[in-house]
Amino acid sequence: MNNIENNDSHKAFCTLILYITAGISMFLTVSFMYHLGSSAGLTMAIVFALIGCVFDIVKSYSPTLISKVIGKGQATVILLGVISATLVSISVAASVFSLQNGINAALSQTKVSQATQLRIESLKNDIADLVALQKKQLSINQISKADMTIATLAQKRSELSNVAQQAATVSNNSLLASFSTPIILAISIALEVISIAMTLCLYHLSRKEGGQSSEVIAKEPISTHLQAQTRFETQETHVYTQSKTRQTSTTSVSNHSQYKSTPPDKKIIENMKTALIKGECVPTHRSLYNAFRGVVRQKEIKKYLCELAQREVIKEGHNGCYTLA
């Protein structure tokens, strides 16, 4: 029971992480594909986004498919491996592209960048005003004033160039900008590795749980049978002795002929086999009759015991008693 509960908790954790990582990866891939197709129009952007969605779904499920067919066909496994590796590469590239855009947007939103942009815009406006003033002065022959305006205009343009260079230097020297590429690459690869690992963990946990369930079903009937056999041992001997005493040779011949003429029902045989394996009854006249009362008559129990013995579900022991094979 504890193993089953632990498996359930592990499966829940793996499922949660898989859905989160797969969702993030799909969002980044769809964003990349949408941006890739946006240059051709909205329709192509949507088509590219759907293609990215299909790629990411196949990429997430391909490890499970490989685990399913790994022992059935080498060509299929190789093909799925190539497809999976290709889609993982596309997903990593898409994640790098989308995350890089996000970091660039984050860098442009910093206070230093915003102040620099405002300064640049202000200088551009000043330059535009000075150019307009110079043209006006030249039009009315104010040569000396126009020369002063030209000097001021040159100064403003030089200042604009310096501010632009400083903005680029500040942006490139920031910690996030310096390590953005390895950070983004590590995040993109980690997303893919975690997604694949969780898919494989879910596959193996489900497989292990199935194996444990079969083992429990196989073991529990044995212990149940041993307990039931101990409990009814005295009653079995007593019932068997009374039954054997009351039997006559004529009845035995008649019953034997009846067994031969009416073969046991196969469905009832399978139900008895299942009940014996699960420990719901033991291979005795009374136990089988009580378990299948209304389905099988009491005088037919011997016939079914013989059939079960022929199928090696039970075996005959000393004094005509039966035990599970």
N, C-alpha and C positions, 0 to 999 in steps of 0.2 A: 504494500500500500504506500509506504514511504517513497519507494522508487517511482511509482506511478505519479505521485504528487510532485516529486522533484522534476520528473520529465515534463509534466504539465507546466510548471513554473518556468523551466528552461525554454520550452517551446513558446510560451507567451512572451518571454523576453526577446528571443530571437525573432519572433514575428513582428514585434513592435519595432525593433531596430531595423529590420529588413524593410518594413513599410516606410519608415522615416527616411532612410538612406536612398531607397528606390524613388521615393517621391521627390527628394531634393535633386537627385541625379536626373530624373525625368524633367523637372522644371528647368534645370540648366541646359539640358539638351534641346528641349523645345524652344527655349529662348534663343539659343544659338541658331537653330534651323530657321526660326521665324526671321531673325535678323538677316540670315543668309538669303532668304527668298524675298525679303521686303523690297529689294532693288527692282524686282520684276513686277511689283504690284501686290495688292492685298491678297488676291486669290492665290498667287504662288506662295506668298508668305504663309497662308493657312495650310496649303498643301505640304510645304516643307515642315511646318510644325507637326502635322499629323505623321509624316514620315519619321520625324525624330521620336515621336511617341511610340510608334511601332518598333523602331530600333531599340529603344530603351526597355520595352517590355520583353522582347526576344532576348536581349542581353541578360536581363535579370533571371529569366527562367531557363536559359540554356545550360547552366551547371546541373540542374536537376535532370534535364533530358540526357545529358552526358552520363550521369550516374545510372540512369535507367537502362541505357543501351550499351554500356561499356563492355559487357560480355557477349553481346549479340551480333555486332557488326563493326569491324575496325574502320571500314570506309565511312560509315555514318558517324562514328565517334570523331574521326579526323575532320570531317566536314563541319560538324558542330563545333569542334574546337577552333577551327579557322574562323567560322562565323562569330563565335563568342569573342575571340581575340580582336577581330576587326571592330566589332561593335564596342568593345571596351575602349579601344584606342580612340574611336570617334567620340565616345562619351567623355573620355579624359580631355580631349581637345576642346569639346564644347564647354566643359566645366571651366577649363582654363580661360577661354575667351569670355564667358559670362562673368566669372569672378574678377577678371582683369578690368572689365568695364565697371564693375561695382567699386573696385578699389580706386579707379580713376575718378569716379564720381565722388567717392568719399574724400579724396585728396582735394578736389576742387571745392569742397564745401568747408574746408578748414578756415579758421578766422584769418590766418595770414594770407591765404589765397584770396579770400573775399576782399580783404583790405587792398591787396595788390591789384585786383581786378577793378576795384573802384578807382584807384589812383590812375590806372591805365585809361579807363574810360574818361576820367576828368581831363587828362592830358590830351586825349584825342579830341575832346570837345574844344579845349583851348586852341589846339592847332587849327581846327576847322574855323574857329572864329577869327584867328589871326590871318588865315589865308583870305577869308572874306574881306577883312579890314584892309589888307594889302591891295587887293584888287580895287577896292573903293578909292583908296588913296592915290593909286596910279591913274585911276580914271579922271581925277580932278587935279592931276599934276602936283600932288604933294609929295615930291620926290624925297625930301629929307625925312619926312615922317614914314614914308614907305620903307626907306632904308632901315630905320629903327625897328619897324615891324618885322622886317626880314631877319634882323639879328635876334629879336625875341623869338621868332618862329624857329630859327635854328637851335636856339637854346632849349625850347620846348621839345623839339624832336630828339635832341640828344638826351634829354631827361627821360623821355618815353622809352628810348632804346635801353637806357640803364635800368629802368624799372622792369622792363620785360626780361632782361638778363637776370636780374635779381630774383624775379618770380620763378624763373626756370631753375635757378640754383637752389632756392629754398625748397622747391618741390622735389628736386632730385636728391637733396641731402636729408630728407625726412626718413625716419626708420622704416615706415611702411613702404615708401617708394623704393628704398634700397633693397629690401628683402621681399618685395611683392612677388617676384617670379618664383623663387623656391617655395614660398609659403603657399602660393596658389597651386603649384604642381603637387606639393605634398597633400594638400586638402583634396584635390581631384583624385589622386591615386588612392588615398585612404578611403574615400567614398566607394570606389569600385571594389576594393579589397574587402571592406566590411560587408558590402552587399552580397558578394559571392560567398564569403565565409558564413554569413547567416543562412543563406540558401542551402548550403551543404550541411550545416548543423541541423537545420529543420529536417532535411532528408534522412540523416543518420539517426536523429532522435525518434522520428516516426518509425523507422525500421527497427530500432532497438526496442521500442515500446511494443511493437507487434510481436517480436521474439519473446519478450518477457511475458506477454499475455498468454502466448501458447505454452510457455513453460509452466506458468501458474495453473493453466487448465489441465496440463498433463500431470502436475504434481498433486494438486488438491484432491482429485478423485482417489488417488492411491491411499492417502491418509484417511480420507473419508471411508473408503472401502475397508481399511483395516479396523477402524473404529466400529463400523457397522457389523463387520464380520465377528468381532469379539462380542458385540452386544447380542447378536442373534445366534451365536454358536450353539447354545443349549437348545433353543427352540428349533433350529434346523435339524439337529440330531433326533429330537423327539418327533418332529413332523415326519422326517424321512423314515424312522422306524415304524411309526403307525401306518404310513402309506405302504411301506414294503410288506408289512404283516397282512394288510387287508387285500393286497393284490393276489390274484390267482393266476394260474397259467393261462386259463381261457381269456381272462381280461387282458393279460399281457399280449397274447397273440392278436386279440381284437384291436387293442390300442396300436400295436405295431403295424397292423394292416391299415388302420386309420391314418397313421402318420405317413405311410407310403402313398395312400390314396389322395390325401389332401395335403399338399405341400404348404409349409408355413408362408405367411404373407411377408413379402420382402420389406414392405414399408414398416411393418411391426418389428421385424428383425432389426432394421436400422435404428428404430426408436429405442428398442431394448439395448442395443449396443451403445447408443449415446447415453442412455440413462445409467448403464453400468459404468461407463468411463467417467461420467460426471459424479458418480457416487450417489445417485439418487436412489439406487436400490442395489442389492447384492444378488449374486447368482444362486438363489434358492427358490424353491417352489412358492413359499409364502411371500417372500419379498417381491418377486416378479408378479405374482397374482395381485397383491395389494397395489403395486404400482400401475398395473394395467387392468384393473378391475373394470368390467364393462366392455373391454376391448377384446380380451382373450378369456376363454373359459378355463376353469381350473384344470380340467383334464387335458387341455392343450399345452400346459406349461412345459411338460416333459419334452414335447416335440420341439418347442422353441429352445429349450436348453440344449438338446442334441444338435440343433442347427447352429447355435452359437458356438458350441464346441467344435463342430466341423469347420467353422469359419475362423477358429483359433482366437475367438474373442475371450472365451473361458476355457479352462481345462479341468478334466475330471481328476479328483484326488482320491484319497482313501475313503472307503465306505460310501462311495457314490456321491460325495460332496464336490461342489464345483468352486473354483477360485478364478479370479481374473488372470488371463494369460499375460 
